[in-house]
Amino acid sequence: MKMGKTELYINELLGTKGAMFFSVIDPVDYQSNADAVRTAKAVCDGGADAVLLGGSTGAQGELLEDTAKEIKEVIDVPLIVFPGNIATITRHADAIYFMSLLNARNPYWITQAQMLSAPIIRSMSIEPLPVGYIVVYPGGTVGWVGDVNFVPREKPKIAAALALAGEYLGNRIILTDAGSNPRAQHAGPIPNEMIRAVKSAISVPYIVAGGVVSEKELAGAYSSGADIVQIGTAFQNAQSANKKARLFARVAKEAGLRKLRKQ
């Protein structure tokens, strides 16, 4: 499968900027569509390189369609679906994470959901982004829904081996995710040691997600090897989203420049 417009955008921007950050909008977490749309515009205006839309439960149907359509009208970066299941698909998006949950216990999340959704994605002309998805403890809602065999936080070699397997299976992007709000289970973002291990094992773009809420944590993820960091919870307050996005965009820019100088 040839790279589409959004995947080319990601690879080209990583080549010129060195690092990117994505914002995640789960419409279920907002009081109204308007609130979700305002937040998406705020983070886009603040410097986010892409907006992800979706969630593990409930982000589907009319809610997803309306939110996607309205967000698409106010942003000038790609809108990418971050699916929770086969119903999290909308023709209003530019692309979709076509994910295989590499450490799921249930094969539904490895190949069956993908089989069921592939014809729909093609019929809607949505660009599939081949993503190898790895969930690290504590995993949040996605861990429960996806029946995940969690990667222990103190076992970076397991995450690295899964990531390498994902690349060998043909995934052109690897994503490790600690789930939404991992601090609720006395954890935090993906450990930097694990990020370093994963990055050293693969040659494709690497996305880190879950629990990054501060500039220090963001900088640590980039310095450890993340190419892209995707952030959700930190932007859920529409009033502060733009300011926070500008701070995070600055961190990403500085980290990218450092990475490019080392090349």
N, C-alpha and C positions, 0 to 999 in steps of 0.2 A: 504494500500500500504506500503510495506516494504521500509525502507531507502535504498537508493542506495549508491554507492561508494562516490559520491561528498558530499551528505548530511552527511554521516558518517564522512567524512573528516572534515567538518565544525564543527560538534558536538564534535569530538575528539580533534580538535585543540583548541576549546573554553575551553574544559576541562583542557588542559595542559598549554595553553598560557593565557587564561582569556579574551583576546580581539584579534580581527583581523581587517585588513583593506583590502578592495577590490579596484581595479582600474577599471574605466569604460572607454572603448574605443568606441566612436561613429565614425565609419569610414567616415561618411559624413563630419565631422569636420576637416579632414586632407586633405592636398593637394594631397596625393598619398597613395596607399596601403603601400608602403615602409615606409613612415613616420609613419603611424599608427602601423606598425609592430615594427619599431624601438622603439617607445614609449612603446609598450606593453612589449618588452624585457627589456627596461630600468627600468620600474617600477617593473617587476618581479625580476630582478637582485637586485633591491633596497630593496626588502623585502615584496612586496604585496603578500597576501595569496591566491588571486584568481584574474583572469582577466575577467571582464565582457565585452561583445561585443554586441552593439546594439544601438538603438536610437528611438525616436518617429516618425521620418519621413525619408524615403530614405534608411535605413539600411537593404537592402534586395537584392535578386537576385545575379548577378555576383559579385557585390561589396562585399556583405556579405560573399559569398562562398570563394572568393579569399583571403579576409582578414583573415577569420577564419582559413583557411588551413595554411596560412603562419605564423600566430601567434602561432598556435598549434605546429609548428615545432621548435619554438625558446623559448618556456616557459616550465617550469617544475611544474607549479601549474595548477589547474583546469581552463578550459576555459568555461565560463558560458554565455549563451545567455540572454541578457536583452531585451526582445521583445517589439516592438512598435505596432505590429499587427501580423496577422497569417502568413504573408510572412517573418517575421524575424525568420526563422528557418534554421539551417544548420546542416548537419550530422557531420561536423568537430568539433562540440562542445562536451564537456563532459556532460553538463547538460544545462537546461533551467529554468529560473524563470517561473513556471507555475502559473501566477498571476491572481488573481481576484481583480479588482479595486473596493474596497469596498465602496467608496463614489462617484462612477460614477452615473450620472443621467440616462444614457443610459444602459439598461440591456445587451446590446451587450458586454460591457466591463466587466461585472460581470460573465456571464456564456456562452454567445453565441460564442464569439471568442474562448473560451476554448474548447467548443464542436467541433468547426470546426477544431481546430488544434490538438486535442488529437490523432486522428488516424494517423496523419502525424508524430507526435512525437514518437508514438509507432513504426511505420514502420521504422523510422530511428534509433531506439534504443538509443534515447537521454534520459537521466535521468531527469524526471520532479521534480522540487523542489516546493512544495506547499507553495506559498507565498501570504499572505494577504497584498495588496498594498493600501496605504493611501496617498493621495496627499494633502499637506498643502499649504495654500496661500504663495506665488503667483502662484506656480505650473508650470510656464514656458510652454514650448510647450506641454508637456504631459497633462497639465491641459486643454489646449484648445482642443487637439485631443481627449482626453478621456471624454470630456463633464462632467467635475468634479464639484461636489458640495463641494467647497474647505472647509477644516477645518480652521476656523479662528485661527490665530497665538496666540490670547489671550484666546483661549478656549481649554486648555489641556485636560479637562474632556471628550470633544467630541472625541478627538483622542484616549484617553484611552478606551472609550466605543467601538469605532470602532475596535480597536486592540483586545479587549477581544472577541467581536463578531466574528472576524476573526479566533481567536484561537478556539472558540467553534464550528465554522463551519468546522474545520479540518485542517486549515492552520498550518504548522509546523514552519513557519518563518513569522515574521511581518516586514514590511518595510514602514517607513514613509519617504516621499520625498517632498522637497520644490521645486523641479524642477531645471532645469539647469539655472545657473547664476541668482539666485533670487535677487541679488543686483541691477540688471537692473531695478527692480520694487521697489527699495528702501526698500528691505527686507534683508534677510540674511539666514543663516542655520536654521534648526529646533530649536526653542527656547529650552533652557536647561530645563525649567520648564515642557514643553511638553514631552521631553524625559523622565524625571523622572516619570511623570504621566503614560506614556505608559508602561515603564518598570515595574512599581509597579503593573500593571494590568494583566500582562501576565507571562507565565512560559516557553515560547518558545524563541529561539534566536531572537534578535531584531536588525534590520539593520537601520541605519540612513543615509540619502542621501540628497544631494542638498546643494551646496553653501559653503561647508567646504574647505577653501583654506589656512588656517594658522595652525601652531602647537597649538596655543592657542585655536582655535575653535575646533580642533580635541580632545585636552585634555579635554575640557569642555564637549564634547559629551560623551566621555568615562566615565568621572566622574559622569555624570548625569544618566548613565545606559545603554548606547549603547554597545552592544556586538560586533557589526561590524559597521564600517563606510565605505561607498563606495564613492569614490572620482573620479571626471572626469575632470572638467575644470582645476583644479590645475596642471594636468599632460599633458596638450595639447602642451606644448613646449618640443619636444623630447630631446633637448639639456640639459634642466634642470630637466627632469623627474626623472632620476636616483638619483640625489642629493636630490630632494624633497621627493622621495619615501623612501630613507634612513632615513631622518629626521622623516617622518611620522611613519615608522616602529619602530623607537626608542620610539616615543610617545606611540604607541600601546603596545609595550612590557612593558614599565613602567606602563601603566594603567592596563594591564592585571595582572602584578605581584601584584599590590596593591589590585586588586579585589580578587585574589586568597588568599592573606593573610587574608582577611576579612571573608572568607568562613570557 
